[in-house]
Amino acid sequence: MSRPESSPVRIRPEILQAVAYQQGKPAPADAFKLSSNENPYPTHPAVMAAIASTEPNRYPDALAGGVRARLAERYGVDLGRVHVGSGSVAVLAQLISAVAGPGDEVLYAWRSFEAYPGLVTVAGATSVMVPLRADQGHDIDAMSAAITPHTRAVIVCSPNNPTGTIVTREEFERLMAAVPADVLVMLDEAYIEFVADDSAVRGPEFLDRYRNLVVLRTFSKAYGLAGLRIGYALGDPVVLGAARTAAIPLSVTEAAQRGALAALDHEGELLEQVRELAERRDEVWRRLDEMGAPVPQPHGNFVWFPASGAAASVAEVFLRHGIVARALGDDGVRVTIGEAESVEKLLSAAREVVENLATGSQGPALD
Ligand SMILES: Cc1ncc(COP(=O)(O)O)c(C=O)c1O
């Protein structure tokens, strides 16, 4: 939507300058929508039944007590250490605005989840973006060095959206050692269920050690509930209480809460689908690697084609092959691991991208 030239209303200049969150494109009828890291499996019938059983004329449970109790039991923590929001992005927004305002800095790796810059701007704080390493992973030493007396929060994304790289346990501990105890660390684990690598950080095991750590997880990806909007945080009760204070009341719907409980009831089946997707991802990566595509090893439900200066033309190649992919700025293109039927199309598009690279007809080179 184009912006009007001006408004008589005084709007904060940083909001006027910022760009609203850009969603992955909808797919034409004959294409696969692999632009939003969604789960391709049909919604579990028990989730559909749970949603149907809600009464939309009633407000939801404001504290999402049922889901919190289930998660508290699952993670072996007190109820106060669990907070539920309308998607983990909502919880991120609450936490950022609870700890950072004008003059404060929020530090994160870049490129990472495209919602981070906007959330920081809306809070009135300043983003400090630390470039990824050449291998597309978080540069932990550079992040540690970028901490200043103004830093109020650090976001770590593992696996990182869009590059698919993980932060290892050892790297995470190194970062935590460099972060002052009064600075919040948000470990965004939206894709953690897809991770098979044992060296990857898994936040819950560090919660007892670091009171300034909050771990964010979601029902959107592995559990297939992206459209219901429900995610959660695990951490210190006082920090999570502050997030609750910063939240828009009653925003986690009853349908989302009941859907999440039904998904947890059928977790085994859903995690089996996650395992299938992870296998599909590994096979796709093996074949990409074989054809010489410069794709970092993926640990989430997506693969990343670094393509600085050529992202739009790479995304066009995918579209011609029946795949709606996501160009992110001009840094590269992210493609979700979706339906089994999409795999050969993904690979044939990738082959064309790699061939264009070899013949120099891609525009600026892939990284
Ligand atoms: C890294 C990361 N964090 C958080 C989210 C937000 O997920 P949710 O649907 O729970 O708001 C996403 C969604 O794409 C993501 O990629």
The ligand as an ORCA input file, in Angstrom:
! r2SCAN-3c Opt
* xyz 0 1
  C      12.753    -16.550     13.998
  C      11.302    -16.344     14.170
  N      10.862    -15.945     15.360
  C       9.559    -15.736     15.580
  C       8.637    -15.931     14.570
  C       7.217    -15.615     14.858
  O       6.451    -16.722     15.015
  P       4.996    -16.611     15.594
  O       4.119    -17.128     14.515
  O       5.013    -17.466     16.819
  O       4.712    -15.185     15.941
  C       9.036    -16.346     13.316
  C       8.061    -16.529     12.251
  O       8.345    -16.664     11.098
  C      10.413    -16.552     13.115
  O      10.877    -16.920     11.923
*
